[in-house]
């Protein structure tokens, strides 16, 4: 199962961490994993490279993270949109994604 943890600070989603495998196919042939991975790459690249937000994106073995370091309205909106998008993917693959939100203290 893919574990998607979103970070919420000051009432806004400010980042996420994705890890795991959906298990709907073999590695490299899992449509659920491909959908999540592609969307996550788009969000990370857009926030850092196109919006120029002060954010840190990392991709390591089976884990992708994005953390906004300071305010960036467009970046916040895109992360919120990604949260909604993952919800739609989870409806299609109910045993493939677990989504949660962790409140980050000020």
Biopython code that builds the backbone (N, CA, C, O; Angstrom):
import numpy as np
from Bio.PDB.StructureBuilder import StructureBuilder

atoms = [
    (1, "UNK", "N", (0.837, -1.183, 0.000)),
    (1, "UNK", "CA", (0.000, 0.000, 0.000)),
    (1, "UNK", "C", (0.886, 1.251, 0.000)),
    (1, "UNK", "O", (1.914, 1.299, 0.675)),
    (2, "UNK", "N", (0.468, 2.255, -0.765)),
    (2, "UNK", "CA", (1.149, 3.552, -0.766)),
    (2, "UNK", "C", (0.651, 4.326, 0.445)),
    (2, "UNK", "O", (-0.554, 4.432, 0.675)),
    (3, "UNK", "N", (1.576, 4.858, 1.208)),
    (3, "UNK", "CA", (1.225, 5.714, 2.346)),
    (3, "UNK", "C", (1.521, 7.149, 1.947)),
    (3, "UNK", "O", (2.668, 7.509, 1.684)),
    (4, "UNK", "N", (0.482, 7.959, 1.906)),
    (4, "UNK", "CA", (0.604, 9.378, 1.570)),
    (4, "UNK", "C", (0.300, 10.174, 2.824)),
    (4, "UNK", "O", (-0.833, 10.188, 3.305)),
    (5, "UNK", "N", (1.322, 10.837, 3.350)),
    (5, "UNK", "CA", (1.161, 11.651, 4.544)),
    (5, "UNK", "C", (1.333, 13.105, 4.138)),
    (5, "UNK", "O", (2.384, 13.494, 3.626)),
    (6, "UNK", "N", (0.303, 13.904, 4.365)),
    (6, "UNK", "CA", (0.371, 15.335, 4.063)),
    (6, "UNK", "C", (0.638, 16.091, 5.357)),
    (6, "UNK", "O", (0.142, 15.724, 6.422)),
    (7, "UNK", "N", (1.425, 17.146, 5.246)),
    (7, "UNK", "CA", (1.775, 17.962, 6.403)),
    (7, "UNK", "C", (0.941, 19.234, 6.365)),
    (7, "UNK", "O", (0.855, 19.904, 5.336)),
    (8, "UNK", "N", (0.332, 19.557, 7.493)),
    (8, "UNK", "CA", (-0.514, 20.749, 7.591)),
    (8, "UNK", "C", (0.079, 21.683, 8.636)),
    (8, "UNK", "O", (0.304, 21.294, 9.782)),
    (9, "UNK", "N", (0.324, 22.902, 8.227)),
    (9, "UNK", "CA", (0.870, 23.909, 9.130)),
    (9, "UNK", "C", (0.114, 25.203, 8.913)),
    (9, "UNK", "O", (-0.125, 25.608, 7.775)),
    (10, "UNK", "N", (-0.260, 25.849, 9.999)),
    (10, "UNK", "CA", (-1.006, 27.111, 9.937)),
    (10, "UNK", "C", (-2.259, 26.983, 9.078)),
    (10, "UNK", "O", (-2.621, 27.915, 8.361)),
    (11, "UNK", "N", (-2.921, 25.830, 9.149)),
    (11, "UNK", "CA", (-4.170, 25.632, 8.437)),
    (11, "UNK", "C", (-4.046, 25.315, 6.956)),
    (11, "UNK", "O", (-5.052, 25.245, 6.251)),
    (12, "UNK", "N", (-2.803, 25.121, 6.470)),
    (12, "UNK", "CA", (-2.606, 24.844, 5.040)),
    (12, "UNK", "C", (-1.756, 23.606, 4.856)),
    (12, "UNK", "O", (-0.855, 23.337, 5.650)),
    (13, "UNK", "N", (-2.044, 22.850, 3.806)),
    (13, "UNK", "CA", (-1.179, 21.729, 3.458)),
    (13, "UNK", "C", (0.123, 22.300, 2.915)),
    (13, "UNK", "O", (0.123, 23.082, 1.965)),
    (14, "UNK", "N", (1.234, 21.899, 3.530)),
    (14, "UNK", "CA", (2.523, 22.500, 3.178)),
    (14, "UNK", "C", (3.545, 21.488, 2.680)),
    (14, "UNK", "O", (4.705, 21.840, 2.468)),
    (15, "UNK", "N", (3.143, 20.263, 2.494)),
    (15, "UNK", "CA", (4.064, 19.260, 1.983)),
    (15, "UNK", "C", (3.469, 17.877, 2.093)),
    (15, "UNK", "O", (2.327, 17.705, 2.520)),
    (16, "UNK", "N", (4.265, 16.882, 1.700)),
    (16, "UNK", "CA", (3.807, 15.495, 1.748)),
    (16, "UNK", "C", (4.991, 14.548, 1.721)),
    (16, "UNK", "O", (6.110, 14.921, 1.370)),
    (17, "UNK", "N", (4.710, 13.315, 2.102)),
    (17, "UNK", "CA", (5.661, 12.220, 1.991)),
    (17, "UNK", "C", (4.910, 11.016, 1.441)),
    (17, "UNK", "O", (3.840, 10.666, 1.940)),
    (18, "UNK", "N", (5.462, 10.388, 0.424)),
    (18, "UNK", "CA", (4.859, 9.201, -0.177)),
    (18, "UNK", "C", (5.841, 8.049, -0.057)),
    (18, "UNK", "O", (7.035, 8.218, -0.305)),
    (19, "UNK", "N", (5.349, 6.890, 0.320)),
    (19, "UNK", "CA", (6.196, 5.705, 0.373)),
    (19, "UNK", "C", (5.340, 4.468, 0.164)),
    (19, "UNK", "O", (4.120, 4.497, 0.328)),
    (20, "UNK", "N", (5.998, 3.392, -0.197)),
    (20, "UNK", "CA", (5.308, 2.121, -0.356)),
    (20, "UNK", "C", (4.988, 1.788, -1.799)),
    (20, "UNK", "O", (5.408, 2.473, -2.732)),
    (21, "UNK", "N", (4.234, 0.717, -1.951)),
    (21, "UNK", "CA", (3.857, 0.199, -3.267)),
    (21, "UNK", "C", (2.389, -0.212, -3.217)),
    (21, "UNK", "O", (1.950, -0.846, -2.258)),
    (22, "UNK", "N", (1.644, 0.145, -4.236)),
    (22, "UNK", "CA", (0.198, -0.106, -4.248)),
    (22, "UNK", "C", (-0.145, -1.593, -4.308)),
    (22, "UNK", "O", (-1.134, -2.019, -3.712)),
    (23, "UNK", "N", (0.643, -2.373, -5.006)),
    (23, "UNK", "CA", (0.391, -3.804, -5.087)),
    (23, "UNK", "C", (-0.649, -4.216, -6.113)),
    (23, "UNK", "O", (-1.203, -5.312, -6.034)),
    (24, "UNK", "N", (-0.917, -3.341, -7.079)),
    (24, "UNK", "CA", (-1.870, -3.693, -8.129)),
    (24, "UNK", "C", (-1.198, -4.306, -9.348)),
    (24, "UNK", "O", (-1.874, -4.641, -10.320)),
    (25, "UNK", "N", (0.102, -4.456, -9.312)),
    (25, "UNK", "CA", (0.854, -5.052, -10.401)),
    (25, "UNK", "C", (2.296, -5.206, -9.966)),
    (25, "UNK", "O", (2.682, -4.777, -8.879)),
    (26, "UNK", "N", (3.078, -5.817, -10.819)),
    (26, "UNK", "CA", (4.492, -5.978, -10.512)),
    (26, "UNK", "C", (5.210, -4.642, -10.641)),
    (26, "UNK", "O", (4.716, -3.717, -11.285)),
    (27, "UNK", "N", (6.383, -4.555, -10.019)),
    (27, "UNK", "CA", (7.172, -3.318, -10.074)),
    (27, "UNK", "C", (7.381, -2.916, -11.530)),
    (27, "UNK", "O", (7.837, -3.714, -12.350)),
    (28, "UNK", "N", (7.043, -1.676, -11.835)),
    (28, "UNK", "CA", (7.158, -1.180, -13.200)),
    (28, "UNK", "C", (5.902, -1.375, -14.036)),
    (28, "UNK", "O", (5.807, -0.851, -15.146)),
    (29, "UNK", "N", (4.944, -2.121, -13.515)),
    (29, "UNK", "CA", (3.706, -2.395, -14.252)),
    (29, "UNK", "C", (2.456, -2.128, -13.420)),
    (29, "UNK", "O", (1.389, -2.662, -13.722)),
    (30, "UNK", "N", (2.574, -1.320, -12.390)),
    (30, "UNK", "CA", (1.461, -1.036, -11.495)),
    (30, "UNK", "C", (0.863, 0.320, -11.863)),
    (30, "UNK", "O", (1.502, 1.351, -11.654)),
    (31, "UNK", "N", (-0.336, 0.332, -12.399)),
    (31, "UNK", "CA", (-0.952, 1.563, -12.884)),
    (31, "UNK", "C", (-1.248, 2.531, -11.740)),
    (31, "UNK", "O", (-1.177, 3.746, -11.929)),
    (32, "UNK", "N", (-1.577, 2.013, -10.565)),
    (32, "UNK", "CA", (-1.832, 2.888, -9.411)),
    (32, "UNK", "C", (-0.539, 3.599, -9.006)),
    (32, "UNK", "O", (-0.537, 4.814, -8.804)),
    (33, "UNK", "N", (0.547, 2.855, -8.889)),
    (33, "UNK", "CA", (1.838, 3.464, -8.543)),
    (33, "UNK", "C", (2.270, 4.476, -9.603)),
    (33, "UNK", "O", (2.791, 5.543, -9.278)),
    (34, "UNK", "N", (2.051, 4.136, -10.856)),
    (34, "UNK", "CA", (2.439, 5.038, -11.941)),
    (34, "UNK", "C", (1.654, 6.346, -11.862)),
    (34, "UNK", "O", (2.219, 7.421, -12.062)),
    (35, "UNK", "N", (0.375, 6.261, -11.576)),
    (35, "UNK", "CA", (-0.456, 7.468, -11.479)),
    (35, "UNK", "C", (0.015, 8.355, -10.334)),
    (35, "UNK", "O", (0.139, 9.570, -10.496)),
    (36, "UNK", "N", (0.277, 7.751, -9.179)),
    (36, "UNK", "CA", (0.711, 8.513, -8.008)),
    (36, "UNK", "C", (2.096, 9.106, -8.242)),
    (36, "UNK", "O", (2.325, 10.279, -7.948)),
    (37, "UNK", "N", (3.009, 8.315, -8.761)),
    (37, "UNK", "CA", (4.381, 8.784, -8.996)),
    (37, "UNK", "C", (4.430, 9.927, -9.997)),
    (37, "UNK", "O", (5.135, 10.915, -9.788)),
    (38, "UNK", "N", (3.691, 9.793, -11.069)),
    (38, "UNK", "CA", (3.679, 10.836, -12.087)),
    (38, "UNK", "C", (3.120, 12.142, -11.537)),
    (38, "UNK", "O", (3.673, 13.214, -11.781)),
    (39, "UNK", "N", (2.024, 12.046, -10.795)),
    (39, "UNK", "CA", (1.426, 13.246, -10.212)),
    (39, "UNK", "C", (2.372, 13.887, -9.196)),
    (39, "UNK", "O", (2.496, 15.111, -9.153)),
    (40, "UNK", "N", (3.035, 13.076, -8.384)),
    (40, "UNK", "CA", (3.970, 13.600, -7.386)),
    (40, "UNK", "C", (5.144, 14.318, -8.049)),
    (40, "UNK", "O", (5.554, 15.384, -7.590)),
    (41, "UNK", "N", (5.684, 13.748, -9.113)),
    (41, "UNK", "CA", (6.771, 14.401, -9.848)),
    (41, "UNK", "C", (6.327, 15.741, -10.411)),
    (41, "UNK", "O", (7.063, 16.726, -10.342)),
    (42, "UNK", "N", (5.137, 15.775, -10.963)),
    (42, "UNK", "CA", (4.611, 17.022, -11.517)),
    (42, "UNK", "C", (4.496, 18.086, -10.431)),
    (42, "UNK", "O", (4.887, 19.234, -10.645)),
    (43, "UNK", "N", (3.967, 17.718, -9.274)),
    (43, "UNK", "CA", (3.806, 18.672, -8.180)),
    (43, "UNK", "C", (5.174, 19.174, -7.710)),
    (43, "UNK", "O", (5.380, 20.381, -7.581)),
    (44, "UNK", "N", (6.096, 18.263, -7.456)),
    (44, "UNK", "CA", (7.431, 18.666, -6.974)),
    (44, "UNK", "C", (8.131, 19.578, -7.970)),
    (44, "UNK", "O", (8.664, 20.621, -7.590)),
    (45, "UNK", "N", (8.133, 19.198, -9.231)),
    (45, "UNK", "CA", (8.809, 20.011, -10.249)),
    (45, "UNK", "C", (8.138, 21.363, -10.446)),
    (45, "UNK", "O", (8.822, 22.368, -10.639)),
    (46, "UNK", "N", (6.829, 21.404, -10.400)),
    (46, "UNK", "CA", (6.117, 22.674, -10.586)),
    (46, "UNK", "C", (6.378, 23.616, -9.419)),
    (46, "UNK", "O", (6.655, 24.798, -9.622)),
    (47, "UNK", "N", (6.291, 23.095, -8.191)),
    (47, "UNK", "CA", (6.506, 23.930, -7.002)),
    (47, "UNK", "C", (7.923, 24.502, -6.989)),
    (47, "UNK", "O", (8.108, 25.694, -6.743)),
    (48, "UNK", "N", (8.914, 23.667, -7.252)),
    (48, "UNK", "CA", (10.306, 24.119, -7.140)),
    (48, "UNK", "C", (10.810, 24.847, -8.381)),
    (48, "UNK", "O", (11.419, 25.911, -8.270)),
    (49, "UNK", "N", (10.562, 24.285, -9.560)),
    (49, "UNK", "CA", (11.180, 24.817, -10.785)),
    (49, "UNK", "C", (10.354, 25.875, -11.497)),
    (49, "UNK", "O", (10.918, 26.791, -12.096)),
    (50, "UNK", "N", (9.035, 25.773, -11.447)),
    (50, "UNK", "CA", (8.213, 26.718, -12.201)),
    (50, "UNK", "C", (7.633, 27.829, -11.336)),
    (50, "UNK", "O", (7.591, 28.987, -11.749)),
    (51, "UNK", "N", (7.180, 27.467, -10.118)),
    (51, "UNK", "CA", (6.675, 28.492, -9.215)),
    (51, "UNK", "C", (7.803, 29.159, -8.452)),
    (51, "UNK", "O", (7.633, 30.275, -7.960)),
    (52, "UNK", "N", (8.944, 28.507, -8.342)),
    (52, "UNK", "CA", (10.079, 29.073, -7.615)),
    (52, "UNK", "C", (9.852, 29.189, -6.121)),
    (52, "UNK", "O", (10.441, 30.050, -5.467)),
    (53, "UNK", "N", (9.007, 28.336, -5.579)),
    (53, "UNK", "CA", (8.734, 28.362, -4.134)),
    (53, "UNK", "C", (9.970, 27.906, -3.366)),
    (53, "UNK", "O", (10.778, 27.124, -3.867)),
    (54, "UNK", "N", (10.101, 28.406, -2.148)),
    (54, "UNK", "CA", (11.165, 27.980, -1.251)),
    (54, "UNK", "C", (10.734, 26.639, -0.674)),
    (54, "UNK", "O", (10.056, 26.590, 0.352)),
    (55, "UNK", "N", (11.123, 25.555, -1.329)),
    (55, "UNK", "CA", (10.689, 24.217, -0.947)),
    (55, "UNK", "C", (11.810, 23.225, -1.209)),
    (55, "UNK", "O", (12.700, 23.464, -2.026)),
    (56, "UNK", "N", (11.746, 22.117, -0.504)),
    (56, "UNK", "CA", (12.721, 21.052, -0.689)),
    (56, "UNK", "C", (11.988, 19.810, -1.164)),
    (56, "UNK", "O", (11.051, 19.346, -0.514)),
    (57, "UNK", "N", (12.414, 19.277, -2.293)),
    (57, "UNK", "CA", (11.847, 18.051, -2.829)),
    (57, "UNK", "C", (12.948, 16.999, -2.881)),
    (57, "UNK", "O", (14.079, 17.284, -3.276)),
    (58, "UNK", "N", (12.604, 15.792, -2.479)),
    (58, "UNK", "CA", (13.571, 14.695, -2.494)),
    (58, "UNK", "C", (12.893, 13.426, -2.973)),
    (58, "UNK", "O", (11.738, 13.152, -2.649)),
    (59, "UNK", "N", (13.637, 12.664, -3.749)),
    (59, "UNK", "CA", (13.189, 11.336, -4.165)),
    (59, "UNK", "C", (14.302, 10.363, -3.827)),
    (59, "UNK", "O", (15.422, 10.490, -4.321)),
    (60, "UNK", "N", (13.991, 9.399, -2.989)),
    (60, "UNK", "CA", (14.941, 8.365, -2.610)),
    (60, "UNK", "C", (14.277, 7.023, -2.890)),
    (60, "UNK", "O", (13.178, 6.967, -3.442)),
    (61, "UNK", "N", (14.936, 5.970, -2.514)),
    (61, "UNK", "CA", (14.401, 4.637, -2.757)),
    (61, "UNK", "C", (13.005, 4.493, -2.161)),
    (61, "UNK", "O", (12.842, 4.423, -0.943)),
    (62, "UNK", "N", (12.013, 4.450, -3.024)),
    (62, "UNK", "CA", (10.627, 4.206, -2.644)),
    (62, "UNK", "C", (10.020, 5.291, -1.749)),
    (62, "UNK", "O", (9.090, 5.016, -0.990)),
    (63, "UNK", "N", (10.538, 6.522, -1.832)),
    (63, "UNK", "CA", (9.997, 7.606, -1.019)),
    (63, "UNK", "C", (10.164, 8.937, -1.750)),
    (63, "UNK", "O", (11.231, 9.232, -2.289)),
    (64, "UNK", "N", (9.100, 9.735, -1.760)),
    (64, "UNK", "CA", (9.135, 11.080, -2.342)),
    (64, "UNK", "C", (8.611, 12.038, -1.285)),
    (64, "UNK", "O", (7.566, 11.796, -0.682)),
    (65, "UNK", "N", (9.340, 13.132, -1.062)),
    (65, "UNK", "CA", (8.882, 14.135, -0.098)),
    (65, "UNK", "C", (8.963, 15.526, -0.700)),
    (65, "UNK", "O", (9.806, 15.808, -1.552)),
    (66, "UNK", "N", (8.077, 16.377, -0.244)),
    (66, "UNK", "CA", (8.094, 17.790, -0.594)),
    (66, "UNK", "C", (7.746, 18.564, 0.663)),
    (66, "UNK", "O", (6.751, 18.263, 1.323)),
    (67, "UNK", "N", (8.551, 19.554, 1.001)),
    (67, "UNK", "CA", (8.310, 20.408, 2.163)),
    (67, "UNK", "C", (8.477, 21.865, 1.761)),
    (67, "UNK", "O", (9.538, 22.282, 1.298)),
    (68, "UNK", "N", (7.410, 22.627, 1.947)),
    (68, "UNK", "CA", (7.475, 24.064, 1.724)),
    (68, "UNK", "C", (8.177, 24.681, 2.921)),
    (68, "UNK", "O", (7.821, 24.397, 4.065)),
    (69, "UNK", "N", (9.173, 25.523, 2.666)),
    (69, "UNK", "CA", (9.912, 26.155, 3.758)),
    (69, "UNK", "C", (9.319, 27.504, 4.142)),
    (69, "UNK", "O", (9.425, 27.924, 5.294)),
    (70, "UNK", "N", (8.704, 28.174, 3.197)),
    (70, "UNK", "CA", (8.062, 29.459, 3.484)),
    (70, "UNK", "C", (6.843, 29.605, 2.577)),
    (70, "UNK", "O", (6.619, 28.793, 1.679)),
    (71, "UNK", "N", (6.067, 30.647, 2.826)),
    (71, "UNK", "CA", (4.819, 30.852, 2.106)),
    (71, "UNK", "C", (4.970, 30.976, 0.600)),
    (71, "UNK", "O", (5.882, 31.637, 0.103)),
    (72, "UNK", "N", (4.081, 30.344, -0.100)),
    (72, "UNK", "CA", (4.026, 30.413, -1.566)),
    (72, "UNK", "C", (2.613, 29.984, -1.962)),
    (72, "UNK", "O", (2.311, 28.793, -2.043)),
    (73, "UNK", "N", (1.755, 30.976, -2.206)),
    (73, "UNK", "CA", (0.350, 30.705, -2.480)),
    (73, "UNK", "C", (0.095, 29.671, -3.553)),
    (73, "UNK", "O", (-0.740, 28.784, -3.379)),
    (74, "UNK", "N", (0.808, 29.776, -4.662)),
    (74, "UNK", "CA", (0.608, 28.812, -5.747)),
    (74, "UNK", "C", (1.003, 27.402, -5.308)),
    (74, "UNK", "O", (0.322, 26.430, -5.636)),
    (75, "UNK", "N", (2.089, 27.301, -4.577)),
    (75, "UNK", "CA", (2.550, 25.999, -4.101)),
    (75, "UNK", "C", (1.546, 25.351, -3.170)),
    (75, "UNK", "O", (1.267, 24.158, -3.284)),
    (76, "UNK", "N", (0.994, 26.143, -2.237)),
    (76, "UNK", "CA", (-0.017, 25.613, -1.324)),
    (76, "UNK", "C", (-1.221, 25.085, -2.103)),
    (76, "UNK", "O", (-1.724, 23.999, -1.814)),
    (77, "UNK", "N", (-1.675, 25.845, -3.076)),
    (77, "UNK", "CA", (-2.837, 25.423, -3.864)),
    (77, "UNK", "C", (-2.558, 24.126, -4.616)),
    (77, "UNK", "O", (-3.422, 23.253, -4.701)),
    (78, "UNK", "N", (-1.350, 24.002, -5.160)),
    (78, "UNK", "CA", (-1.016, 22.791, -5.907)),
    (78, "UNK", "C", (-0.949, 21.581, -4.983)),
    (78, "UNK", "O", (-1.390, 20.496, -5.364)),
    (79, "UNK", "N", (-0.414, 21.739, -3.790)),
    (79, "UNK", "CA", (-0.367, 20.624, -2.839)),
    (79, "UNK", "C", (-1.784, 20.222, -2.436)),
    (79, "UNK", "O", (-2.076, 19.032, -2.319)),
    (80, "UNK", "N", (-2.656, 21.187, -2.226)),
    (80, "UNK", "CA", (-4.051, 20.886, -1.904)),
    (80, "UNK", "C", (-4.734, 20.162, -3.066)),
    (80, "UNK", "O", (-5.525, 19.243, -2.854)),
    (81, "UNK", "N", (-4.426, 20.578, -4.277)),
    (81, "UNK", "CA", (-4.973, 19.920, -5.459)),
    (81, "UNK", "C", (-4.461, 18.481, -5.558)),
    (81, "UNK", "O", (-5.217, 17.578, -5.918)),
    (82, "UNK", "N", (-3.187, 18.265, -5.242)),
    (82, "UNK", "CA", (-2.610, 16.926, -5.254)),
    (82, "UNK", "C", (-3.299, 16.035, -4.221)),
    (82, "UNK", "O", (-3.563, 14.864, -4.492)),
    (83, "UNK", "N", (-3.588, 16.577, -3.050)),
    (83, "UNK", "CA", (-4.314, 15.840, -2.017)),
    (83, "UNK", "C", (-5.668, 15.364, -2.563)),
    (83, "UNK", "O", (-6.039, 14.202, -2.394)),
    (84, "UNK", "N", (-6.386, 16.258, -3.205)),
    (84, "UNK", "CA", (-7.682, 15.904, -3.796)),
    (84, "UNK", "C", (-7.515, 14.853, -4.884)),
    (84, "UNK", "O", (-8.287, 13.897, -4.961)),
    (85, "UNK", "N", (-6.495, 15.037, -5.728)),
    (85, "UNK", "CA", (-6.223, 14.098, -6.819)),
    (85, "UNK", "C", (-5.950, 12.692, -6.281)),
    (85, "UNK", "O", (-6.467, 11.709, -6.813)),
    (86, "UNK", "N", (-5.136, 12.600, -5.225)),
    (86, "UNK", "CA", (-4.860, 11.284, -4.640)),
    (86, "UNK", "C", (-6.132, 10.658, -4.082)),
    (86, "UNK", "O", (-6.289, 9.437, -4.115)),
    (87, "UNK", "N", (-7.030, 11.476, -3.575)),
    (87, "UNK", "CA", (-8.311, 10.962, -3.102)),
    (87, "UNK", "C", (-9.101, 10.292, -4.224)),
    (87, "UNK", "O", (-9.724, 9.250, -4.017)),
    (88, "UNK", "N", (-9.071, 10.892, -5.404)),
    (88, "UNK", "CA", (-9.761, 10.292, -6.557)),
    (88, "UNK", "C", (-9.087, 8.984, -6.976)),
    (88, "UNK", "O", (-9.768, 8.018, -7.319)),
    (89, "UNK", "N", (-7.755, 8.952, -6.949)),
    (89, "UNK", "CA", (-7.042, 7.710, -7.279)),
    (89, "UNK", "C", (-7.376, 6.642, -6.243)),
    (89, "UNK", "O", (-7.573, 5.478, -6.594)),
    (90, "UNK", "N", (-7.441, 7.028, -4.974)),
    (90, "UNK", "CA", (-7.777, 6.074, -3.906)),
    (90, "UNK", "C", (-9.187, 5.492, -4.092)),
    (90, "UNK", "O", (-9.426, 4.340, -3.732)),
    (91, "UNK", "N", (-10.108, 6.266, -4.644)),
    (91, "UNK", "CA", (-11.448, 5.745, -4.920)),
    (91, "UNK", "C", (-11.388, 4.638, -5.971)),
    (91, "UNK", "O", (-12.132, 3.661, -5.891)),
    (92, "UNK", "N", (-10.508, 4.794, -6.949)),
    (92, "UNK", "CA", (-10.341, 3.794, -8.011)),
    (92, "UNK", "C", (-9.586, 2.556, -7.518)),
    (92, "UNK", "O", (-9.842, 1.441, -7.973)),
    (93, "UNK", "N", (-8.656, 2.763, -6.584)),
    (93, "UNK", "CA", (-7.800, 1.695, -6.056)),
    (93, "UNK", "C", (-7.872, 1.723, -4.528)),
    (93, "UNK", "O", (-6.918, 2.145, -3.874)),
    (94, "UNK", "N", (-9.000, 1.276, -3.948)),
    (94, "UNK", "CA", (-9.243, 1.471, -2.517)),
    (94, "UNK", "C", (-8.240, 0.784, -1.584)),
    (94, "UNK", "O", (-8.096, 1.198, -0.434)),
    (95, "UNK", "N", (-7.563, -0.229, -2.044)),
    (95, "UNK", "CA", (-6.587, -0.910, -1.189)),
    (95, "UNK", "C", (-5.158, -0.533, -1.580)),
    (95, "UNK", "O", (-4.197, -1.162, -1.137)),
    (96, "UNK", "N", (-5.030, 0.481, -2.400)),
    (96, "UNK", "CA", (-3.715, 0.859, -2.910)),
    (96, "UNK", "C", (-3.095, 2.078, -2.260)),
    (96, "UNK", "O", (-1.875, 2.244, -2.288)),
    (97, "UNK", "N", (-3.933, 2.947, -1.666)),
    (97, "UNK", "CA", (-3.419, 4.200, -1.098)),
    (97, "UNK", "C", (-4.083, 4.469, 0.255)),
    (97, "UNK", "O", (-5.297, 4.333, 0.404)),
    (98, "UNK", "N", (-3.275, 4.845, 1.221)),
    (98, "UNK", "CA", (-3.779, 5.309, 2.512)),
    (98, "UNK", "C", (-3.319, 6.758, 2.657)),
    (98, "UNK", "O", (-2.122, 7.038, 2.605)),
    (99, "UNK", "N", (-4.265, 7.675, 2.838)),
    (99, "UNK", "CA", (-3.956, 9.106, 2.902)),
    (99, "UNK", "C", (-4.234, 9.610, 4.310)),
    (99, "UNK", "O", (-5.279, 9.318, 4.891)),
    (100, "UNK", "N", (-3.284, 10.371, 4.856)),
    (100, "UNK", "CA", (-3.481, 10.964, 6.173)),
    (100, "UNK", "C", (-2.884, 12.370, 6.191)),
    (100, "UNK", "O", (-2.106, 12.751, 5.317)),
    (101, "UNK", "N", (-3.274, 13.123, 7.215)),
    (101, "UNK", "CA", (-2.755, 14.480, 7.394)),
    (101, "UNK", "C", (-2.145, 14.564, 8.800)),
    (101, "UNK", "O", (-2.776, 14.194, 9.791)),
    (102, "UNK", "N", (-0.910, 15.056, 8.859)),
    (102, "UNK", "CA", (-0.246, 15.300, 10.136)),
    (102, "UNK", "C", (-0.156, 16.802, 10.362)),
    (102, "UNK", "O", (0.396, 17.538, 9.544)),
    (103, "UNK", "N", (-0.707, 17.240, 11.480)),
    (103, "UNK", "CA", (-0.641, 18.646, 11.854)),
    (103, "UNK", "C", (0.758, 18.932, 12.398)),
    (103, "UNK", "O", (1.216, 18.252, 13.316)),
    (104, "UNK", "N", (1.441, 19.937, 11.834)),
    (104, "UNK", "CA", (2.771, 20.330, 12.263)),
    (104, "UNK", "C", (2.606, 21.521, 13.205)),
    (104, "UNK", "O", (2.019, 22.532, 12.821)),
    (105, "UNK", "N", (3.116, 21.414, 14.434)),
    (105, "UNK", "CA", (2.974, 22.543, 15.366)),
    (105, "UNK", "C", (3.761, 23.759, 14.902)),
    (105, "UNK", "O", (4.763, 23.631, 14.199)),
    (106, "UNK", "N", (3.297, 24.942, 15.304)),
    (106, "UNK", "CA", (3.970, 26.204, 14.911)),
    (106, "UNK", "C", (5.306, 26.334, 15.557)),
    (106, "UNK", "O", (6.003, 27.325, 15.340)),
]
sb = StructureBuilder()
sb.init_structure("model")
sb.init_model(0)
sb.init_chain("A")
sb.init_seg("    ")
for serial, (resi, resn, name, xyz) in enumerate(atoms, 1):
    if name == "N":
        sb.init_residue(resn, " ", resi, " ")
    sb.init_atom(name, np.array(xyz, "f"), 0.0, 1.0, " ", f" {name:<3s}", serial, name[0])
structure = sb.get_structure()
